[in-house]
């Protein structure tokens, strides 16, 4: 003889439906959630490995020397133009050198010397100066020594630190020491500026160069 069953109270039905719906939502969220974006830095570090100077092949050493000569040429042109504008028009006008002239000068030197090069930092002013992927791990770690990396397909990456020069404190120094007209111009051109608060000698950033050894010249 079966026992009579009583109807399920409405509140229990509602509770069961609510719990079932919550479980379904949780399952959907776990299945459809975006996977975290992988950090590219470990892959870059694996593909680009540091090479001590004494372990460079002759052709590699020659390519590195040529790249650093191109960097010296770029630095000389930038400092020369910056000094000229500072002396004639003042620091607010000199900001335009970094904003407009520096990319043009960098492109000209790269084309003349037949390599890729630029400047980057762990605290960028211009987002266009973000580091190339192979340099990202070393920039993130604020590596403060000259570095040569051997990459895929015979490529070489060179990263040389830039200590802040006294000439640059007017635009890159502590906020309270930056002249008002300079601060206003920086805010207008670089609303996400992170490149202040430095003192002479601080690690401001790096010159980076990417080149390759000439084929058939290794001894």
Secondary structure in CASP SS format (residue, H / E / C, confidence):
PFRMAT SS
TARGET T0000
AUTHOR 0000-0000-0000
METHOD secondary structure of the structure
MODEL  1
X C 1.00
X C 1.00
X C 1.00
X C 1.00
X C 1.00
X C 1.00
X C 1.00
X C 1.00
X C 1.00
X H 1.00
X H 1.00
X H 1.00
X H 1.00
X H 1.00
X H 1.00
X H 1.00
X H 1.00
X H 1.00
X H 1.00
X H 1.00
X H 1.00
X H 1.00
X H 1.00
X H 1.00
X H 1.00
X H 1.00
X H 1.00
X H 1.00
X H 1.00
X H 1.00
X H 1.00
X H 1.00
X C 1.00
X C 1.00
X C 1.00
X C 1.00
X C 1.00
X C 1.00
X C 1.00
X C 1.00
X H 1.00
X H 1.00
X H 1.00
X H 1.00
X H 1.00
X H 1.00
X H 1.00
X C 1.00
X E 1.00
X E 1.00
X C 1.00
X C 1.00
X H 1.00
X H 1.00
X H 1.00
X C 1.00
X C 1.00
X H 1.00
X H 1.00
X H 1.00
X H 1.00
X H 1.00
X H 1.00
X H 1.00
X H 1.00
X H 1.00
X H 1.00
X H 1.00
X H 1.00
X H 1.00
X H 1.00
X H 1.00
X H 1.00
X H 1.00
X H 1.00
X H 1.00
X H 1.00
X H 1.00
X H 1.00
X H 1.00
X H 1.00
X H 1.00
X H 1.00
X H 1.00
X H 1.00
X H 1.00
X H 1.00
X H 1.00
X H 1.00
X C 1.00
X H 1.00
X H 1.00
X H 1.00
X H 1.00
X H 1.00
X H 1.00
X H 1.00
X H 1.00
X H 1.00
X H 1.00
X H 1.00
X H 1.00
X H 1.00
X H 1.00
X H 1.00
X H 1.00
X H 1.00
X H 1.00
X H 1.00
X H 1.00
X H 1.00
X H 1.00
X H 1.00
X C 1.00
X C 1.00
X E 1.00
X E 1.00
X E 1.00
X E 1.00
X E 1.00
X C 1.00
X C 1.00
X C 1.00
X C 1.00
X C 1.00
X C 1.00
X H 1.00
X H 1.00
X H 1.00
X C 1.00
X C 1.00
X C 1.00
X H 1.00
X H 1.00
X H 1.00
X H 1.00
X H 1.00
X H 1.00
X H 1.00
X H 1.00
X C 1.00
X C 1.00
X C 1.00
X C 1.00
X C 1.00
X C 1.00
X E 1.00
X E 1.00
X E 1.00
X E 1.00
X C 1.00
X H 1.00
X H 1.00
X H 1.00
X E 1.00
X E 1.00
X E 1.00
X E 1.00
X E 1.00
X E 1.00
X E 1.00
X E 1.00
X E 1.00
X C 1.00
X C 1.00
X H 1.00
X H 1.00
X H 1.00
X H 1.00
X H 1.00
X H 1.00
X H 1.00
X C 1.00
X C 1.00
X H 1.00
X H 1.00
X H 1.00
X C 1.00
X C 1.00
X H 1.00
X H 1.00
X H 1.00
X H 1.00
X H 1.00
X H 1.00
X H 1.00
X H 1.00
X H 1.00
X H 1.00
X C 1.00
X C 1.00
X C 1.00
X C 1.00
X C 1.00
X C 1.00
X C 1.00
X C 1.00
X C 1.00
X C 1.00
X C 1.00
X C 1.00
X C 1.00
X E 1.00
X E 1.00
X E 1.00
X E 1.00
X E 1.00
X E 1.00
X E 1.00
X E 1.00
X E 1.00
X E 1.00
X C 1.00
X C 1.00
X C 1.00
X C 1.00
X C 1.00
X C 1.00
X C 1.00
END
